[in-house]
Amino acid sequence: MSADQDNQQDRQQTQIPDSSPEQESGADKSIRESVEDIFFQPRVLVVDDEQRIRDACQRMLSEEGFSVACTQNGEDGLDMLEQTHFDIILLDLMMTGLSGFDVLSRVKSLHPDTVVIVITGYATIEHSIEAMKKGAFDFLPKPFSPQDLRLVVRKAIEFIRTLQDIATEKSRMRVLINLLSDGVLTTDNQKNVALANPAFLRMIRSTKTNVQGNEAREVVSNSRLLEMIDEAMVQPADSFAEIADEITVDGEDESEATILGARCIPFRDRLQRKLGTVTVLNDITALKKLDQVKSDFVSMVAHEIKGPLNSILMLLNNVQSGVAGELNEKQSEILGRVADRIQSLTSLSSELLDLAKIESGLITQEKEELDLCEMLDNQVALYRDKASAKSIDLDMQQSGQSVPVMGNRTNLEELISNLISNAIRYTPEGGRVRVSAGIDGNYALLEVSDTGYGIPEEEQEHIFQRFYRVKNEKTRFISGTGLGLAIVKSIVDAHKGIIQVDSKPDTGTAFRIYLPTLQEGKA
């Protein structure tokens, strides 16, 4: 028998005939085009003790544009892997010497990104399961056709391309995150660090450079930041709330302390299973210092003008009382208007000073045990005449029990006063104002509601800003400084409470204040 006849018989036995581009089917052409589109030349290593298998695989894969190397045993294959990286390995399981299973284990430990396709004439379920457990990508039983080989290699190429796309995106994302001026920390569901960019490590004053895999508590020393990560992880599946706070990172001395704005959110998969958290830090030290300068300036101006304004007001009262001579009706009217404007300026300066004291914490440090119901009852009594003047029904709903809180009396009285005063001013004649106090879980709940003009939804997020006032056709005639609700918000924050607003135009507004109960307030 001639050599040509021998080769032909071998090809018939292995079912791998010659193929050429002219004989390609539509599917084969699509496979070839997908391979040609790939941006790298795949390196393939064929490890098989049958010469005809090696020759046939090399011939066909070379025609497809692959760089192919062959060897007849596992030992030589591992040696070749030490010298050259291969993207795909076609590995015979049953070989003399080092078995395919042993080679597979070594390959996956040394080159986990290499795709291994096992080929054998002893294709059984047991062999398939064992090979897959050891990291094989696919299984190709002998004898196989060129189409079988092309399909399994095509799947391997698509798998490699997917992995490379993922790796490219991860690398691009890591570069972008590392270049951010904001600090970014991601943790997994075990609260281990998955990523911490240089800005984050710099902001928390960490000297470490590689913290991936470390527990978050080993990297982060700030207790509040760790609490935020814990709070994000325990959020129920139907909640996706951002946890925001300000934290202070101490320096070598007080002047070097850094104030950071921190935001933490959980992230989940499509089945709402918790995967970890993302925390973002931004340095707001300069903004806080600027805000303090502004507050100091406003306080200074308010303090400096309060004395002269009181003096002017006193002199006006003397003139109005006739000390400097009798006034006619027109003069009295003009001086009355001047006195009203000066009184408004005096009230503004007083509120600015109060706001500065509250925000600095100088007042809220003086706390005592208080009964919220008793304070509310006293404030309602003070405003009954004012409500009656507008035929407004001012009613306090009694709970029949005390509502103990730990707070600053002056602050809380001002809070209640501002809320009731606002409710009366922004409720038309004949309306209704309801106030109540009670216990809601671990909080004391204070509620002031009215049937007034209401607040449009788009303006509700601004009403706690300084000097912000809702003005429309119905409210533009109502006087005020725009500081009342800003003071209320500052008092609530200083007492570690929560404020909520529920309002609809032409229906009314309800403010709910949640303050820690007596035991919680002491903590």
C-alpha positions as CSV (number, residue, x, y, z in Angstrom):
1,M,0.0,0.0,0.0
2,S,1.4,3.4,-1.0
3,A,2.0,6.3,1.5
4,D,-0.9,8.3,-0.1
5,Q,-3.2,5.3,0.5
6,D,-2.1,5.1,4.1
7,N,-2.8,8.7,4.7
8,Q,-6.2,8.4,3.1
9,Q,-7.1,5.4,5.3
10,D,-6.0,7.3,8.5
11,R,-8.1,10.3,7.6
12,Q,-11.1,8.0,7.0
13,Q,-10.7,6.3,10.4
14,T,-10.4,9.6,12.3
15,Q,-13.2,11.2,10.2
16,I,-11.1,14.3,9.7
17,P,-10.9,14.7,5.9
18,D,-9.0,17.5,4.0
19,S,-11.0,20.7,3.7
20,S,-10.5,23.8,1.6
21,P,-12.1,27.2,1.5
22,E,-13.8,26.2,-1.8
23,Q,-15.6,23.3,0.0
24,E,-16.7,25.3,3.0
25,S,-20.4,25.3,3.9
26,G,-22.2,28.5,5.0
27,A,-21.8,27.6,8.6
28,D,-18.0,26.9,8.1
29,K,-17.6,30.3,6.4
30,S,-19.3,32.0,9.3
31,I,-17.0,30.3,11.7
32,R,-14.0,31.3,9.6
33,E,-15.2,34.9,9.5
34,S,-15.7,35.0,13.3
35,V,-12.2,33.7,13.8
36,E,-10.8,36.3,11.4
37,D,-12.6,39.1,13.2
38,I,-11.0,38.3,16.5
39,F,-8.2,40.8,17.4
40,F,-5.6,38.2,18.3
41,Q,-4.1,35.1,16.6
42,P,-5.2,32.3,18.9
43,R,-2.4,29.9,20.0
44,V,-3.5,26.3,20.2
45,L,-1.6,23.3,21.7
46,V,-2.6,19.8,20.7
47,V,-1.5,17.1,23.2
48,D,-2.3,13.7,21.9
49,D,-0.4,10.4,21.5
50,E,-1.9,9.7,18.1
51,Q,0.0,11.1,15.2
52,R,-2.9,11.3,12.9
53,I,-5.0,13.3,15.4
54,R,-2.2,15.8,15.9
55,D,-1.6,16.1,12.1
56,A,-5.2,16.5,11.3
57,C,-5.9,19.1,14.0
58,Q,-2.8,21.1,13.1
59,R,-3.7,21.1,9.4
60,M,-7.3,22.2,9.9
61,L,-6.7,24.7,12.6
62,S,-3.8,26.3,10.7
63,E,-6.1,26.8,7.8
64,E,-8.5,28.6,10.1
65,G,-5.8,31.1,11.1
66,F,-4.6,29.6,14.3
67,S,-1.0,29.2,15.5
68,V,-0.8,25.5,16.3
69,A,1.8,23.5,18.1
70,C,1.7,19.7,18.8
71,T,3.2,17.2,21.2
72,Q,2.6,13.6,21.9
73,N,2.8,13.5,25.7
74,G,1.8,15.5,28.8
75,E,5.4,16.1,30.0
76,D,6.4,17.8,26.8
77,G,3.1,19.7,26.8
78,L,3.8,21.2,30.3
79,D,7.3,22.1,29.2
80,M,6.0,23.9,26.2
81,L,3.5,25.8,28.4
82,E,6.4,27.0,30.5
83,Q,7.9,28.6,27.4
84,T,4.8,29.9,25.6
85,H,1.3,30.9,26.6
86,F,-1.5,29.0,24.8
87,D,-5.1,30.2,24.6
88,I,-6.6,26.8,23.8
89,I,-5.3,23.2,24.6
90,L,-6.7,20.1,22.9
91,L,-5.8,17.5,25.4
92,D,-6.1,13.7,25.1
93,L,-7.2,12.2,28.4
94,M,-5.7,8.7,27.9
95,M,-2.0,8.9,27.2
96,T,1.0,7.0,28.2
97,G,3.1,8.6,31.0
98,L,1.4,11.6,32.5
99,S,-2.3,11.3,32.1
100,G,-4.6,13.9,30.6
101,F,-6.2,14.4,34.0
102,D,-2.9,15.2,35.6
103,V,-2.0,17.6,32.8
104,L,-5.4,19.3,33.1
105,S,-4.9,19.9,36.9
106,R,-1.4,21.4,36.3
107,V,-2.6,23.6,33.5
108,K,-5.5,25.1,35.5
109,S,-3.2,25.8,38.4
110,L,-0.4,27.4,36.3
111,H,-2.6,29.0,33.6
112,P,-6.2,29.4,34.8
113,D,-7.1,31.5,31.8
114,T,-6.2,28.8,29.3
115,V,-9.2,27.0,27.8
116,V,-8.8,23.2,27.8
117,I,-10.9,20.9,25.6
118,V,-10.4,17.3,26.4
119,I,-10.5,14.6,23.6
120,T,-10.6,10.9,24.1
121,G,-11.8,7.7,22.7
122,Y,-13.1,6.6,26.1
123,A,-15.9,9.1,26.4
124,T,-18.0,8.3,29.4
125,I,-20.2,10.3,31.8
126,E,-17.7,9.7,34.6
127,H,-14.8,11.0,32.5
128,S,-16.7,14.0,31.4
129,I,-17.7,14.9,35.0
130,E,-14.2,14.5,36.3
131,A,-12.7,16.5,33.5
132,M,-15.2,19.4,34.1
133,K,-14.5,19.3,37.8
134,K,-10.8,19.8,37.1
135,G,-11.6,22.8,34.9
136,A,-12.1,21.5,31.4
137,F,-14.1,23.8,29.1
138,D,-15.6,21.2,26.9
139,F,-15.4,17.5,25.9
140,L,-14.8,16.1,22.4
141,P,-15.2,12.3,22.0
142,K,-13.3,10.4,19.3
143,P,-14.0,9.9,16.5
144,F,-15.0,13.5,15.6
145,S,-15.6,15.3,12.4
146,P,-14.0,18.6,11.2
147,Q,-17.4,20.3,11.9
148,D,-17.3,19.0,15.5
149,L,-13.8,20.4,16.1
150,R,-14.7,23.7,14.5
151,L,-17.8,24.1,16.7
152,V,-16.1,23.3,19.9
153,V,-13.1,25.6,19.1
154,R,-15.5,28.4,18.0
155,K,-17.2,28.1,21.5
156,A,-13.8,28.3,23.1
157,I,-12.9,31.4,21.1
158,E,-16.2,33.1,22.0
159,F,-15.5,32.2,25.6
160,I,-12.0,33.7,25.5
161,R,-13.3,36.8,23.7
162,T,-15.9,37.3,26.5
163,L,-13.3,36.9,29.2
164,Q,-11.0,39.4,27.4
165,D,-13.9,41.9,27.0
166,I,-14.6,41.5,30.7
167,A,-11.0,41.9,31.6
168,T,-10.7,45.0,29.3
169,E,-13.7,46.6,30.9
170,K,-12.5,45.8,34.4
171,S,-9.1,47.3,33.6
172,R,-10.7,50.4,32.0
173,M,-13.0,50.8,35.0
174,R,-10.2,50.4,37.4
175,V,-8.1,53.0,35.7
176,L,-11.1,55.4,35.7
177,I,-11.8,54.8,39.4
178,N,-8.1,55.2,40.3
179,L,-8.0,58.6,38.5
180,L,-11.1,59.9,40.4
181,S,-10.6,62.7,42.9
182,D,-13.4,61.2,45.0
183,G,-12.6,58.2,47.2
184,V,-14.2,54.9,46.2
185,L,-14.4,51.7,48.3
186,T,-16.2,48.6,47.2
187,T,-16.7,45.6,49.5
188,D,-18.1,42.1,48.9
189,N,-20.9,40.4,50.8
190,Q,-18.4,39.3,53.5
191,K,-17.3,43.0,54.0
192,N,-13.9,42.3,52.4
193,V,-12.3,45.1,50.3
194,A,-12.8,44.4,46.6
195,L,-11.4,47.8,45.5
196,A,-10.1,50.9,47.2
197,N,-8.8,53.7,44.9
198,P,-5.8,55.8,45.9
199,A,-8.0,58.8,46.7
200,F,-9.9,56.7,49.3
201,L,-6.8,55.5,51.0
202,R,-5.4,59.1,51.0
203,M,-8.6,60.5,52.5
204,I,-8.7,58.0,55.4
205,R,-5.0,58.6,55.9
206,S,-4.1,54.9,55.3
207,T,-0.4,54.1,54.5
208,K,-1.3,50.9,52.8
209,T,-1.3,50.6,49.0
210,N,-2.8,47.1,48.4
211,V,-5.8,46.4,50.5
212,Q,-7.7,44.1,48.2
213,G,-9.0,41.1,50.1
214,N,-8.6,42.7,53.5
215,E,-11.5,43.0,55.9
216,A,-13.0,46.5,55.8
217,R,-12.4,47.0,59.5
218,E,-8.7,46.3,58.9
219,V,-8.5,49.1,56.4
220,V,-11.1,51.6,57.8
221,S,-10.6,52.9,61.3
222,N,-13.5,55.4,61.3
223,S,-16.4,53.7,63.3
224,R,-19.2,55.7,61.5
225,L,-17.9,54.6,58.1
226,L,-18.0,51.0,59.2
227,E,-21.5,51.5,60.6
228,M,-22.6,52.8,57.2
229,I,-21.3,49.7,55.5
230,D,-23.1,47.5,58.0
231,E,-26.4,49.5,57.5
232,A,-26.2,49.2,53.8
233,M,-25.7,45.4,54.0
234,V,-28.7,44.8,56.3
235,Q,-31.1,46.8,54.1
236,P,-34.1,44.6,53.1
237,A,-34.4,43.5,49.5
238,D,-37.2,45.9,48.7
239,S,-35.1,48.9,49.9
240,F,-32.3,50.6,48.1
241,A,-31.6,53.7,50.2
242,E,-28.4,55.7,50.1
243,I,-26.9,56.2,53.5
244,A,-25.2,59.6,53.7
245,D,-23.3,61.3,56.5
246,E,-20.3,63.5,57.3
247,I,-17.3,61.9,59.0
248,T,-14.2,63.5,60.4
249,V,-10.7,62.0,60.0
250,D,-8.3,63.3,62.6
251,G,-4.9,64.5,61.6
252,E,-1.8,65.0,63.7
253,D,-3.4,68.1,65.3
254,E,-6.9,69.5,65.2
255,S,-6.1,72.0,62.4
256,E,-5.3,69.0,60.1
257,A,-8.7,67.2,60.6
258,T,-10.5,66.4,57.4
259,I,-14.2,66.5,57.0
260,L,-15.6,64.0,54.4
261,G,-19.0,63.6,52.9
262,A,-19.7,59.9,52.8
263,R,-22.3,58.0,50.8
264,C,-22.8,54.3,50.9
265,I,-25.2,52.1,48.9
266,P,-25.7,48.3,48.6
267,F,-25.4,46.6,45.2
268,R,-27.2,43.4,44.3
269,D,-27.6,41.0,41.4
270,R,-30.8,40.6,39.3
271,L,-32.2,38.3,42.0
272,Q,-31.7,41.0,44.6
273,R,-29.1,38.9,46.4
274,K,-26.6,41.1,48.3
275,L,-23.2,41.3,46.6
276,G,-21.6,44.1,48.6
277,T,-21.5,47.8,49.0
278,V,-20.1,50.9,47.3
279,T,-18.9,53.8,49.4
280,V,-17.9,57.2,47.9
281,L,-16.1,59.9,49.9
282,N,-15.5,63.5,48.9
283,D,-13.5,66.1,50.8
284,I,-15.7,68.9,52.0
285,T,-13.3,70.4,54.4
286,A,-12.9,73.6,52.4
287,L,-16.6,74.0,52.0
288,K,-17.2,73.5,55.7
289,K,-14.6,76.1,56.5
290,L,-16.1,78.5,54.0
291,D,-19.6,77.9,55.5
292,Q,-18.2,78.6,58.9
293,V,-16.7,81.9,57.8
294,K,-20.0,82.8,56.3
295,S,-21.9,81.9,59.5
296,D,-19.4,83.8,61.6
297,F,-19.8,86.9,59.4
298,V,-23.6,86.7,59.4
299,S,-23.6,86.3,63.2
300,M,-21.2,89.2,63.6
301,V,-23.4,91.5,61.4
302,A,-26.6,90.3,63.2
303,H,-25.0,91.0,66.6
304,E,-23.7,94.4,65.6
305,I,-27.0,95.7,64.2
306,K,-29.2,94.2,67.0
307,G,-28.1,96.8,69.6
308,P,-28.6,99.9,67.3
309,L,-31.9,98.6,66.1
310,N,-33.2,98.1,69.7
311,S,-32.0,101.7,70.5
312,I,-33.8,103.1,67.4
313,L,-37.0,101.1,68.3
314,M,-36.9,102.4,71.9
315,L,-36.6,106.0,70.6
316,L,-39.4,105.5,68.2
317,N,-41.6,104.2,71.0
318,N,-40.8,107.4,73.0
319,V,-41.8,109.5,70.1
320,Q,-45.0,107.5,69.5
321,S,-45.9,107.9,73.2
322,G,-45.8,111.7,72.9
323,V,-42.6,112.4,74.8
324,A,-41.4,114.7,72.1
325,G,-44.8,116.2,71.5
326,E,-48.2,115.2,70.3
327,L,-48.4,113.5,66.9
328,N,-51.1,113.8,64.3
329,E,-52.7,110.7,62.8
330,K,-50.6,110.6,59.7
331,Q,-47.3,110.9,61.7
332,S,-48.4,108.1,64.0
333,E,-49.2,105.9,61.0
334,I,-45.8,106.5,59.4
335,L,-43.9,106.0,62.6
336,G,-45.9,102.8,63.2
337,R,-44.8,101.4,59.9
338,V,-41.2,102.3,60.6
339,A,-41.4,100.6,64.0
340,D,-42.9,97.4,62.3
341,R,-39.9,97.3,59.8
342,I,-37.4,97.8,62.6
343,Q,-39.1,95.1,64.6
344,S,-38.8,92.7,61.6
345,L,-35.1,93.5,61.3
346,T,-34.7,92.9,65.1
347,S,-36.4,89.5,64.7
348,L,-34.2,88.6,61.8
349,S,-31.0,89.4,63.7
350,S,-32.3,87.4,66.7
351,E,-33.1,84.4,64.5
352,L,-29.7,84.6,62.8
353,L,-28.0,84.6,66.2
354,D,-30.2,81.7,67.4
355,L,-29.4,79.7,64.2
356,A,-25.6,80.3,64.6
357,K,-25.8,79.1,68.3
358,I,-27.7,76.0,67.4
359,E,-25.4,75.0,64.5
360,S,-22.4,75.5,66.6
361,G,-23.8,73.2,69.3
362,L,-23.5,75.8,72.1
363,I,-27.1,75.4,73.2
364,T,-27.9,71.8,72.5
365,Q,-25.1,70.7,74.8
366,E,-27.3,71.7,77.7
367,K,-29.8,68.9,77.8
368,E,-32.3,67.8,80.4
369,E,-35.2,65.5,80.8
370,L,-38.4,67.0,79.3
371,D,-42.0,66.1,78.7
372,L,-42.8,66.9,75.1
373,C,-46.6,66.9,75.9
374,E,-46.2,69.5,78.6
375,M,-44.1,71.8,76.4
376,L,-46.5,71.4,73.5
377,D,-49.5,72.3,75.8
378,N,-47.7,75.5,77.0
379,Q,-46.9,76.6,73.4
380,V,-50.5,75.9,72.3
381,A,-51.8,78.2,75.1
382,L,-49.5,81.0,73.9
383,Y,-50.9,80.9,70.4
384,R,-54.6,80.5,71.1
385,D,-55.2,84.2,70.8
386,K,-53.3,84.5,67.6
387,A,-55.3,81.6,66.1
388,S,-58.6,83.0,67.4
389,A,-57.9,86.3,65.6
390,K,-58.1,84.4,62.3
391,S,-60.9,82.1,63.5
392,I,-58.6,79.2,63.3
393,D,-59.3,76.1,65.3
394,L,-56.1,75.3,67.2
395,D,-56.4,71.9,68.8
396,M,-54.0,69.7,70.8
397,Q,-54.8,66.0,70.7
398,Q,-54.0,64.6,74.1
399,S,-52.5,61.1,74.3
400,G,-53.0,60.7,78.0
401,Q,-49.4,59.9,78.7
402,S,-46.2,61.8,79.0
403,V,-43.7,61.8,76.2
404,P,-40.2,62.0,77.8
405,V,-37.2,63.2,75.7
406,M,-33.7,64.4,76.5
407,G,-33.3,67.8,74.9
408,N,-32.6,71.5,75.3
409,R,-35.6,73.3,76.6
410,T,-34.9,76.6,74.7
411,N,-34.4,74.8,71.4
412,L,-37.4,72.6,71.6
413,E,-39.7,75.4,72.7
414,E,-38.4,77.4,69.7
415,L,-39.0,74.4,67.4
416,I,-42.6,74.0,68.6
417,S,-43.2,77.8,68.4
418,N,-41.9,78.1,64.8
419,L,-44.0,75.1,63.6
420,I,-47.3,76.4,65.2
421,S,-46.6,80.0,64.2
422,N,-46.0,78.9,60.6
423,A,-49.1,76.7,60.6
424,I,-51.3,79.7,61.7
425,R,-49.7,82.2,59.3
426,Y,-50.1,79.9,56.3
427,T,-53.6,78.8,57.1
428,P,-56.5,81.0,55.8
429,E,-59.3,82.2,58.1
430,G,-61.6,79.5,59.4
431,G,-59.0,76.8,59.0
432,R,-57.7,74.2,61.4
433,V,-54.4,73.5,63.1
434,R,-53.8,70.2,64.9
435,V,-50.8,69.4,67.2
436,S,-50.0,66.1,68.9
437,A,-47.2,64.2,70.7
438,G,-46.8,60.5,71.2
439,I,-44.4,57.5,71.2
440,D,-43.5,55.8,67.9
441,G,-41.1,52.9,68.5
442,N,-37.8,54.3,69.8
443,Y,-38.8,57.9,68.9
444,A,-41.0,60.6,70.4
445,L,-43.3,61.9,67.6
446,L,-44.3,65.5,67.4
447,E,-46.8,66.4,64.7
448,V,-48.2,69.8,63.6
449,S,-50.7,69.7,60.7
450,D,-52.9,72.4,59.2
451,T,-55.5,72.9,56.4
452,G,-53.5,75.8,54.9
453,Y,-52.2,76.7,51.5
454,G,-49.8,73.7,51.2
455,I,-46.4,73.5,49.6
456,P,-45.8,72.4,46.0
457,E,-43.9,69.1,45.8
458,E,-41.1,70.7,43.8
459,E,-40.4,73.2,46.5
460,Q,-40.6,70.9,49.5
461,E,-36.9,70.0,49.3
462,H,-35.9,73.7,49.6
463,I,-38.1,74.8,52.5
464,F,-35.4,74.1,55.1
465,Q,-32.8,76.3,53.4
466,R,-32.0,79.7,55.0
467,F,-34.2,82.6,53.7
468,Y,-36.2,80.3,51.4
469,R,-39.8,81.1,51.3
470,V,-42.6,79.7,49.2
471,K,-44.2,82.6,47.4
472,N,-47.3,82.5,45.2
473,E,-50.5,84.5,44.7
474,K,-51.9,83.3,48.1
475,T,-48.7,83.6,50.2
476,R,-46.8,86.5,48.9
477,F,-48.5,88.9,51.4
478,I,-47.4,86.8,54.4
479,S,-44.4,88.3,56.2
480,G,-41.5,86.3,57.5
481,T,-37.7,86.0,57.5
482,G,-37.4,82.6,55.8
483,L,-35.4,81.3,58.8
484,G,-38.1,79.6,60.8
485,L,-37.9,76.1,59.2
486,A,-34.1,76.4,58.8
487,I,-33.9,76.8,62.6
488,V,-36.4,73.9,63.1
489,K,-34.2,71.6,60.9
490,S,-31.0,72.6,62.7
491,I,-32.6,71.9,66.1
492,V,-33.8,68.5,64.9
493,D,-30.4,67.6,63.5
494,A,-28.7,68.8,66.7
495,H,-31.0,66.4,68.7
496,K,-30.2,63.5,66.2
497,G,-33.8,63.5,65.1
498,I,-35.7,63.2,61.8
499,I,-38.1,65.7,60.2
500,Q,-40.7,64.8,57.6
501,V,-43.1,66.9,55.6
502,D,-46.3,65.9,53.8
503,S,-48.0,68.6,51.9
504,K,-50.4,69.2,49.1
505,P,-51.4,72.6,47.6
506,D,-54.8,73.9,48.8
507,T,-55.1,70.9,51.1
508,G,-52.6,71.5,53.9
509,T,-49.3,70.5,55.4
510,A,-48.1,68.1,58.1
511,F,-44.7,68.3,59.8
512,R,-43.6,65.2,61.7
513,I,-40.6,65.4,64.1
514,Y,-39.0,62.2,65.4
515,L,-36.8,62.7,68.4
516,P,-35.0,60.0,70.3
517,T,-36.8,59.0,73.5
518,L,-35.4,59.6,76.9
519,Q,-33.1,56.5,77.0
520,E,-32.1,56.9,73.4
521,G,-31.3,60.6,73.9
522,K,-29.0,59.8,76.8
523,A,-26.9,57.4,74.7
